[in-house]
Amino acid sequence: MATGGLCWTFTALRWGVEEGVHAVPESADWIDELVADARTLAARHGAGGRM
């Protein structure tokens, strides 16, 4: 589950950074939250998904 969450979060983060800030200016506000989500999911993944 954590791996799928990481993949989705990184895809959303990449879109937000590369495309989103031009297409949807408000998406720049999402970047900090997506990075925090990625860190949380990575910690879960590192713990074998048992957090």
Order of alpha helices (4+ residues) and beta strands (2+ residues): alpha-alpha
